[in-house]
Amino acid sequence: MKQPNLVVLPGWGMEKEAFQPLIKPLSELFHLSFIDWRDMKGLNDFEERVIETITSLDGPVYLLSWSLGSLVSLELSCSFQEKINGFILFGATSRFTTGENYSFGWDPRMVERMKKQLQRNKEKTLTSFYEAMFSDAEKDAGFYDQFIKTIQREFHGDDVFSLLIGLDYLLQKDARASLDPIEAPFILLHGREDKICPLEASSFIKEKLGGKAELHIIEGAGHIPFFTKTQECMEHIKTFIQKEYVHDR
């Protein structure tokens, strides 16, 4: 049986190598394609990059999206109903900032402040963000230090302008209206102690999607559960994909 395609969308300021613990186990289930957000020139670039990859692939496509990536994949969902067979979302959100009738995110002023900090001191801003992705227990277990070493060794890095475009994407995009028409199944995996995208953001998506979505809370995890609780996350993904791919066949 031919492997289904999995297109992997990272979070803000992240690269393929952040997914390192998942790459080998995922490649046993899927043909993998990775998107990166480096060298962005405008807000449309996010969706364009994913569209380019999706349309180049034959056969079933699943999206694995994390954080900002989840917002991009939800924005695209309606246009590619026929092509996308399912969604695997980590630390997901359909709207990153708070607003009218929505309180499960950052105050927009916090993102604006982060944009200013980024322009003053990129490295310090990124390091603070990376640290916030881990729960205290994960930091005590050495995962944060391990992640920093991965970044130093593997990441290419991005320029300030491109990172600012990413923060603007998080400020401006609201994919809540895209949720209702989606037919494809979802699995949502969310760290209980996520400080970047609160658990309620995934609960909101689950509530809107009803029976089309399953939500699994990863206890003790922050914003990057696949890095710290890889085996638990993979078990959920395997169960989901075996059920859905067999069903699609």
Secondary structure, DSSP 4 states (H G I P E B T S, - for coil): -PPPEEEEE--TT--GGGGHHHHHHHHTT-EEEE---TT--STHHHHHHHHHHHHH--S-EEEEEETHHHHHHHHHTTTTTTTEEEEEEES--SBSB-BTTB-SSB-HHHHHHHHHHHHH-HHHHHHHHHHHTS-HHHHHTTHHHHHHHHHHHH-----HHHHHHHHHHHHH-B-GGGTTT--S-EEEEEETT-SSS-HHHHHHHHHHHGGGEEEEEETT--S-HHHHSHHHHHHHHHHHHHHHHHHH-
